[in-house]
Amino acid sequence: MLKIKDLDVSLSLKLGDVVSIERADGKIFDYKLRLGYLQRAVAKLYRDLPLLMSTYAPLFAQNFVPFEQTLTDENGLKDSIVTIEYKDGEGETVSQTLETVSELFPTFEKGNAKPVTIKAAYAKPDKYLSMLFDQDDASDASFDKKKLFYTIMDNKVYLIPKATDEHKYTKISLVFKKDLETITGDTELNIGKDYEDLLLSMSALEGMQDIARSDKVQLYTNEVNSQLKILQGYASYKIQKEGSKANG
């Protein structure tokens, strides 16, 4: 775990604008600026590492978390629409940006029968209406056949088929890629110490770009690219090794 309060002081040193205690303002970069640089660098780590390293990206960058919500008529049962919300670090309700859902399990009931929970298959949004109105031969969505689908539109989950008076969705369980929360001075990042140097270099690069220090921009760009290249090479090696085993 990396603590922002520790990273803040280390970043001031890397920026050449040293502060002796965290949250203090430097002569060039105040505390709020440094916090912003760290926020942007963390966001880039979460975005870039999965692209560079595929399935071998560290788990913190994949940022998948489970979510479960009981469904009622009031929160979208009849329309089979679910908006994912959670509490942020300050206790405020935040709507999740649904970019990646790795798996989704709806629970439905028929009368007084035992609830059924099964995995729903993903459907492309442009096929939603065709599947909903049973005009897509490939879907065959049915409660009785226990064949359910879901899609994502307008930042909401739509389940297929829709709930009816006979069949009602009562719960939805899924794993999704959570948005990066806004960091504060009290934040502890779920990032290993192995990535501290990379995070600080990316943060310092943000600062040098802001004050147009081209020499430092080049220095930290080379440093960041060098470390990312190593990580990408490691992932490529692991993928190649896997392929070799699969082929005998």
C-alpha positions as YAML, in Angstrom:
chain: A
units: angstrom
residues:
- id: 1
  name: MET
  ca: [0.00, 0.00, 0.00]
- id: 2
  name: LEU
  ca: [1.27, 3.47, -0.88]
- id: 3
  name: LYS
  ca: [0.22, 6.39, 1.27]
- id: 4
  name: ILE
  ca: [-0.41, 9.67, -0.50]
- id: 5
  name: LYS
  ca: [1.04, 11.63, 2.42]
- id: 6
  name: ASP
  ca: [4.38, 9.83, 1.88]
- id: 7
  name: LEU
  ca: [4.25, 10.11, -1.90]
- id: 8
  name: ASP
  ca: [3.56, 13.84, -1.59]
- id: 9
  name: VAL
  ca: [6.89, 14.53, 0.12]
- id: 10
  name: SER
  ca: [8.78, 12.22, -2.25]
- id: 11
  name: LEU
  ca: [7.20, 13.95, -5.24]
- id: 12
  name: SER
  ca: [8.29, 17.37, -4.01]
- id: 13
  name: LEU
  ca: [11.87, 16.09, -4.00]
- id: 14
  name: LYS
  ca: [11.53, 14.71, -7.53]
- id: 15
  name: LEU
  ca: [10.09, 18.02, -8.70]
- id: 16
  name: GLY
  ca: [13.05, 19.88, -7.21]
- id: 17
  name: ASP
  ca: [10.72, 21.88, -4.98]
- id: 18
  name: VAL
  ca: [11.29, 20.18, -1.65]
- id: 19
  name: VAL
  ca: [8.91, 20.38, 1.31]
- id: 20
  name: SER
  ca: [9.80, 18.86, 4.65]
- id: 21
  name: ILE
  ca: [6.28, 17.83, 5.64]
- id: 22
  name: GLU
  ca: [3.34, 16.54, 3.63]
- id: 23
  name: ARG
  ca: [0.59, 18.96, 2.52]
- id: 24
  name: ALA
  ca: [2.99, 21.91, 2.70]
- id: 25
  name: ASP
  ca: [3.22, 24.34, -0.23]
- id: 26
  name: GLY
  ca: [6.50, 24.57, -2.12]
- id: 27
  name: LYS
  ca: [7.90, 27.65, -3.80]
- id: 28
  name: ILE
  ca: [6.82, 26.44, -7.25]
- id: 29
  name: PHE
  ca: [4.28, 23.69, -6.67]
- id: 30
  name: ASP
  ca: [1.69, 23.96, -3.94]
- id: 31
  name: TYR
  ca: [0.14, 20.95, -2.26]
- id: 32
  name: LYS
  ca: [-2.98, 21.00, -4.40]
- id: 33
  name: LEU
  ca: [-0.92, 20.86, -7.59]
- id: 34
  name: ARG
  ca: [1.14, 17.91, -6.37]
- id: 35
  name: LEU
  ca: [-2.04, 16.06, -5.40]
- id: 36
  name: GLY
  ca: [-3.38, 16.66, -8.90]
- id: 37
  name: TYR
  ca: [-0.20, 15.28, -10.47]
- id: 38
  name: LEU
  ca: [-0.48, 12.14, -8.36]
- id: 39
  name: GLN
  ca: [-4.15, 11.76, -9.32]
- id: 40
  name: ARG
  ca: [-3.36, 12.01, -13.03]
- id: 41
  name: ALA
  ca: [-0.44, 9.61, -12.75]
- id: 42
  name: VAL
  ca: [-2.50, 7.00, -10.91]
- id: 43
  name: ALA
  ca: [-5.22, 7.30, -13.56]
- id: 44
  name: LYS
  ca: [-2.64, 6.66, -16.29]
- id: 45
  name: LEU
  ca: [-1.32, 3.61, -14.45]
- id: 46
  name: TYR
  ca: [-4.83, 2.18, -14.27]
- id: 47
  name: ARG
  ca: [-5.38, 2.91, -17.96]
- id: 48
  name: ASP
  ca: [-2.00, 2.00, -19.45]
- id: 49
  name: LEU
  ca: [-0.89, -1.11, -17.57]
- id: 50
  name: PRO
  ca: [-3.81, -3.32, -18.70]
- id: 51
  name: LEU
  ca: [-3.22, -2.18, -22.29]
- id: 52
  name: LEU
  ca: [0.51, -2.91, -22.12]
- id: 53
  name: MET
  ca: [0.43, -6.07, -20.05]
- id: 54
  name: SER
  ca: [-2.93, -7.64, -20.94]
- id: 55
  name: THR
  ca: [-3.87, -10.37, -18.43]
- id: 56
  name: TYR
  ca: [-0.54, -9.93, -16.63]
- id: 57
  name: ALA
  ca: [-1.32, -6.40, -15.55]
- id: 58
  name: PRO
  ca: [-1.18, -6.06, -11.76]
- id: 59
  name: LEU
  ca: [-4.52, -6.57, -10.04]
- id: 60
  name: PHE
  ca: [-4.64, -3.01, -8.71]
- id: 61
  name: ALA
  ca: [-4.67, -1.68, -12.28]
- id: 62
  name: GLN
  ca: [-7.46, -4.04, -13.32]
- id: 63
  name: ASN
  ca: [-9.46, -2.67, -10.39]
- id: 64
  name: PHE
  ca: [-12.29, -5.23, -10.56]
- id: 65
  name: VAL
  ca: [-14.65, -5.31, -7.59]
- id: 66
  name: PRO
  ca: [-17.84, -7.28, -6.81]
- id: 67
  name: PHE
  ca: [-21.22, -5.61, -6.52]
- id: 68
  name: GLU
  ca: [-24.58, -6.90, -5.38]
- id: 69
  name: GLN
  ca: [-27.89, -5.09, -5.31]
- id: 70
  name: THR
  ca: [-31.40, -6.13, -4.31]
- id: 71
  name: LEU
  ca: [-33.95, -5.07, -6.91]
- id: 72
  name: THR
  ca: [-37.41, -3.64, -6.21]
- id: 73
  name: ASP
  ca: [-40.10, -1.98, -8.28]
- id: 74
  name: GLU
  ca: [-38.80, 1.38, -7.11]
- id: 75
  name: ASN
  ca: [-35.25, 0.94, -8.43]
- id: 76
  name: GLY
  ca: [-36.02, -0.52, -11.80]
- id: 77
  name: LEU
  ca: [-37.53, -3.98, -11.43]
- id: 78
  name: LYS
  ca: [-40.27, -3.46, -14.01]
- id: 79
  name: ASP
  ca: [-37.91, -1.96, -16.58]
- id: 80
  name: SER
  ca: [-35.05, -4.30, -15.69]
- id: 81
  name: ILE
  ca: [-32.71, -1.32, -15.50]
- id: 82
  name: VAL
  ca: [-30.03, -1.08, -12.85]
- id: 83
  name: THR
  ca: [-27.72, 1.84, -12.11]
- id: 84
  name: ILE
  ca: [-24.61, 0.92, -10.13]
- id: 85
  name: GLU
  ca: [-23.90, 3.22, -7.20]
- id: 86
  name: TYR
  ca: [-21.45, 3.04, -4.32]
- id: 87
  name: LYS
  ca: [-20.11, 5.15, -1.46]
- id: 88
  name: ASP
  ca: [-16.85, 7.02, -2.06]
- id: 89
  name: GLY
  ca: [-14.15, 7.65, 0.55]
- id: 90
  name: GLU
  ca: [-16.11, 10.57, 1.97]
- id: 91
  name: GLY
  ca: [-19.38, 8.66, 2.20]
- id: 92
  name: GLU
  ca: [-20.98, 10.34, -0.82]
- id: 93
  name: THR
  ca: [-23.08, 8.28, -3.23]
- id: 94
  name: VAL
  ca: [-21.36, 8.00, -6.61]
- id: 95
  name: SER
  ca: [-22.75, 6.55, -9.85]
- id: 96
  name: GLN
  ca: [-20.33, 4.09, -11.40]
- id: 97
  name: THR
  ca: [-19.13, 4.50, -14.96]
- id: 98
  name: LEU
  ca: [-19.86, 1.10, -16.49]
- id: 99
  name: GLU
  ca: [-17.03, 0.49, -18.93]
- id: 100
  name: THR
  ca: [-16.17, -3.12, -18.13]
- id: 101
  name: VAL
  ca: [-18.35, -5.81, -16.57]
- id: 102
  name: SER
  ca: [-16.57, -9.15, -16.44]
- id: 103
  name: GLU
  ca: [-19.55, -11.27, -15.37]
- id: 104
  name: LEU
  ca: [-23.14, -10.71, -14.27]
- id: 105
  name: PHE
  ca: [-25.59, -12.98, -12.44]
- id: 106
  name: PRO
  ca: [-29.26, -11.96, -12.12]
- id: 107
  name: THR
  ca: [-31.56, -13.66, -9.61]
- id: 108
  name: PHE
  ca: [-35.22, -14.07, -10.57]
- id: 109
  name: GLU
  ca: [-38.31, -15.58, -8.97]
- id: 110
  name: LYS
  ca: [-41.46, -17.15, -10.39]
- id: 111
  name: GLY
  ca: [-44.33, -16.94, -7.95]
- id: 112
  name: ASN
  ca: [-43.42, -18.75, -4.73]
- id: 113
  name: ALA
  ca: [-40.80, -20.94, -6.38]
- id: 114
  name: LYS
  ca: [-37.22, -20.98, -5.17]
- id: 115
  name: PRO
  ca: [-35.15, -18.04, -6.51]
- id: 116
  name: VAL
  ca: [-32.92, -18.88, -9.48]
- id: 117
  name: THR
  ca: [-29.49, -17.30, -10.01]
- id: 118
  name: ILE
  ca: [-27.78, -17.86, -13.36]
- id: 119
  name: LYS
  ca: [-25.09, -16.18, -15.41]
- id: 120
  name: ALA
  ca: [-26.31, -13.75, -18.06]
- id: 121
  name: ALA
  ca: [-24.53, -13.56, -21.41]
- id: 122
  name: TYR
  ca: [-23.44, -10.18, -22.80]
- id: 123
  name: ALA
  ca: [-25.39, -8.78, -25.75]
- id: 124
  name: LYS
  ca: [-24.30, -5.89, -27.96]
- id: 125
  name: PRO
  ca: [-26.35, -2.73, -27.33]
- id: 126
  name: ASP
  ca: [-27.37, -2.42, -30.98]
- id: 127
  name: LYS
  ca: [-29.10, -5.82, -30.71]
- id: 128
  name: TYR
  ca: [-31.04, -4.99, -27.55]
- id: 129
  name: LEU
  ca: [-34.45, -4.38, -29.13]
- id: 130
  name: SER
  ca: [-34.19, -7.35, -31.49]
- id: 131
  name: MET
  ca: [-33.46, -9.64, -28.56]
- id: 132
  name: LEU
  ca: [-36.03, -8.00, -26.29]
- id: 133
  name: PHE
  ca: [-38.83, -8.50, -28.83]
- id: 134
  name: ASP
  ca: [-37.60, -12.00, -29.72]
- id: 135
  name: GLN
  ca: [-36.65, -11.09, -33.25]
- id: 136
  name: ASP
  ca: [-33.04, -12.25, -32.99]
- id: 137
  name: ASP
  ca: [-32.83, -15.98, -33.72]
- id: 138
  name: ALA
  ca: [-29.52, -16.28, -31.89]
- id: 139
  name: SER
  ca: [-30.76, -15.00, -28.53]
- id: 140
  name: ASP
  ca: [-33.65, -17.27, -27.50]
- id: 141
  name: ALA
  ca: [-33.84, -15.35, -24.21]
- id: 142
  name: SER
  ca: [-36.19, -17.05, -21.76]
- id: 143
  name: PHE
  ca: [-36.79, -17.35, -18.02]
- id: 144
  name: ASP
  ca: [-38.10, -20.91, -18.41]
- id: 145
  name: LYS
  ca: [-35.05, -21.96, -20.42]
- id: 146
  name: LYS
  ca: [-32.82, -20.12, -17.93]
- id: 147
  name: LYS
  ca: [-31.19, -18.18, -20.71]
- id: 148
  name: LEU
  ca: [-30.67, -14.52, -19.79]
- id: 149
  name: PHE
  ca: [-28.73, -11.67, -21.37]
- id: 150
  name: TYR
  ca: [-27.62, -8.20, -20.39]
- id: 151
  name: THR
  ca: [-26.34, -5.14, -22.17]
- id: 152
  name: ILE
  ca: [-25.13, -1.71, -21.09]
- id: 153
  name: MET
  ca: [-26.52, 1.54, -22.45]
- id: 154
  name: ASP
  ca: [-26.63, 5.05, -21.02]
- id: 155
  name: ASN
  ca: [-24.52, 3.84, -18.08]
- id: 156
  name: LYS
  ca: [-27.22, 1.38, -17.00]
- id: 157
  name: VAL
  ca: [-27.58, -2.40, -17.05]
- id: 158
  name: TYR
  ca: [-30.51, -3.72, -19.10]
- id: 159
  name: LEU
  ca: [-31.59, -7.31, -18.54]
- id: 160
  name: ILE
  ca: [-33.18, -9.49, -21.22]
- id: 161
  name: PRO
  ca: [-35.93, -10.62, -21.07]
- id: 162
  name: LYS
  ca: [-37.73, -7.90, -19.16]
- id: 163
  name: ALA
  ca: [-39.35, -8.68, -15.84]
- id: 164
  name: THR
  ca: [-43.04, -9.57, -15.91]
- id: 165
  name: ASP
  ca: [-45.79, -10.11, -13.35]
- id: 166
  name: GLU
  ca: [-44.91, -13.82, -13.48]
- id: 167
  name: HIS
  ca: [-41.11, -13.54, -13.48]
- id: 168
  name: LYS
  ca: [-39.44, -10.88, -11.41]
- id: 169
  name: TYR
  ca: [-35.78, -10.02, -10.98]
- id: 170
  name: THR
  ca: [-34.94, -9.70, -7.30]
- id: 171
  name: LYS
  ca: [-31.16, -9.31, -7.22]
- id: 172
  name: ILE
  ca: [-28.20, -8.64, -9.46]
- id: 173
  name: SER
  ca: [-24.60, -9.68, -8.75]
- id: 174
  name: LEU
  ca: [-21.71, -8.62, -10.91]
- id: 175
  name: VAL
  ca: [-18.00, -7.89, -11.08]
- id: 176
  name: PHE
  ca: [-17.07, -4.59, -12.70]
- id: 177
  name: LYS
  ca: [-14.08, -2.33, -13.20]
- id: 178
  name: LYS
  ca: [-14.50, 0.40, -10.64]
- id: 179
  name: ASP
  ca: [-13.80, 4.05, -11.37]
- id: 180
  name: LEU
  ca: [-10.68, 5.52, -9.84]
- id: 181
  name: GLU
  ca: [-11.75, 7.51, -6.81]
- id: 182
  name: THR
  ca: [-10.55, 11.05, -6.13]
- id: 183
  name: ILE
  ca: [-7.49, 10.82, -3.93]
- id: 184
  name: THR
  ca: [-6.89, 12.94, -0.84]
- id: 185
  name: GLY
  ca: [-4.01, 13.37, 1.54]
- id: 186
  name: ASP
  ca: [-5.41, 10.51, 3.63]
- id: 187
  name: THR
  ca: [-5.75, 8.07, 0.73]
- id: 188
  name: GLU
  ca: [-3.90, 4.77, 0.80]
- id: 189
  name: LEU
  ca: [-3.43, 3.40, -2.70]
- id: 190
  name: ASN
  ca: [-3.75, -0.32, -3.27]
- id: 191
  name: ILE
  ca: [-0.49, -0.24, -5.23]
- id: 192
  name: GLY
  ca: [2.64, -2.21, -4.40]
- id: 193
  name: LYS
  ca: [5.95, -0.56, -3.56]
- id: 194
  name: ASP
  ca: [7.35, -1.98, -6.81]
- id: 195
  name: TYR
  ca: [5.41, 0.68, -8.71]
- id: 196
  name: GLU
  ca: [6.33, 3.64, -6.51]
- id: 197
  name: ASP
  ca: [9.21, 4.85, -8.72]
- id: 198
  name: LEU
  ca: [7.05, 4.65, -11.85]
- id: 199
  name: LEU
  ca: [4.21, 6.52, -10.17]
- id: 200
  name: LEU
  ca: [6.52, 9.29, -8.95]
- id: 201
  name: SER
  ca: [8.17, 9.64, -12.36]
- id: 202
  name: MET
  ca: [4.78, 9.91, -14.06]
- id: 203
  name: SER
  ca: [3.66, 12.49, -11.49]
- id: 204
  name: ALA
  ca: [6.85, 14.53, -11.89]
- id: 205
  name: LEU
  ca: [6.40, 14.44, -15.67]
- id: 206
  name: GLU
  ca: [2.97, 16.03, -15.24]
- id: 207
  name: GLY
  ca: [4.53, 18.83, -13.19]
- id: 208
  name: MET
  ca: [7.38, 19.50, -15.60]
- id: 209
  name: GLN
  ca: [4.93, 19.69, -18.50]
- id: 210
  name: ASP
  ca: [2.93, 22.30, -16.58]
- id: 211
  name: ILE
  ca: [5.91, 24.62, -16.17]
- id: 212
  name: ALA
  ca: [7.29, 23.84, -19.66]
- id: 213
  name: ARG
  ca: [10.63, 22.46, -18.46]
- id: 214
  name: SER
  ca: [11.48, 20.67, -21.71]
- id: 215
  name: ASP
  ca: [14.72, 19.21, -20.35]
- id: 216
  name: LYS
  ca: [12.97, 17.64, -17.37]
- id: 217
  name: VAL
  ca: [10.05, 16.57, -19.54]
- id: 218
  name: GLN
  ca: [12.46, 14.62, -21.73]
- id: 219
  name: LEU
  ca: [14.23, 13.16, -18.70]
- id: 220
  name: TYR
  ca: [11.06, 11.86, -17.05]
- id: 221
  name: THR
  ca: [9.53, 10.77, -20.36]
- id: 222
  name: ASN
  ca: [12.55, 8.55, -20.97]
- id: 223
  name: GLU
  ca: [12.38, 7.25, -17.41]
- id: 224
  name: VAL
  ca: [8.67, 6.42, -17.64]
- id: 225
  name: ASN
  ca: [8.99, 4.82, -21.07]
- id: 226
  name: SER
  ca: [11.93, 2.71, -19.92]
- id: 227
  name: GLN
  ca: [9.98, 1.32, -16.98]
- id: 228
  name: LEU
  ca: [6.85, 0.69, -19.05]
- id: 229
  name: LYS
  ca: [8.95, -1.10, -21.66]
- id: 230
  name: ILE
  ca: [10.30, -3.44, -19.00]
- id: 231
  name: LEU
  ca: [6.79, -4.24, -17.79]
- id: 232
  name: GLN
  ca: [5.56, -4.80, -21.34]
- id: 233
  name: GLY
  ca: [8.53, -7.07, -22.04]
- id: 234
  name: TYR
  ca: [7.79, -9.12, -18.94]
- id: 235
  name: ALA
  ca: [4.16, -9.58, -19.98]
- id: 236
  name: SER
  ca: [5.16, -10.53, -23.54]
- id: 237
  name: TYR
  ca: [7.58, -13.12, -22.19]
- id: 238
  name: LYS
  ca: [4.89, -14.67, -19.99]
- id: 239
  name: ILE
  ca: [2.40, -14.76, -22.86]
- id: 240
  name: GLN
  ca: [4.99, -16.32, -25.19]
- id: 241
  name: LYS
  ca: [5.90, -18.89, -22.55]
- id: 242
  name: GLU
  ca: [2.23, -19.80, -22.13]
- id: 243
  name: GLY
  ca: [1.89, -20.24, -25.88]
- id: 244
  name: SER
  ca: [4.94, -22.50, -25.99]
- id: 245
  name: LYS
  ca: [3.49, -24.75, -23.28]
- id: 246
  name: ALA
  ca: [0.14, -24.93, -25.06]
- id: 247
  name: ASN
  ca: [1.85, -26.01, -28.29]
- id: 248
  name: GLY
  ca: [3.89, -28.66, -26.56]
...
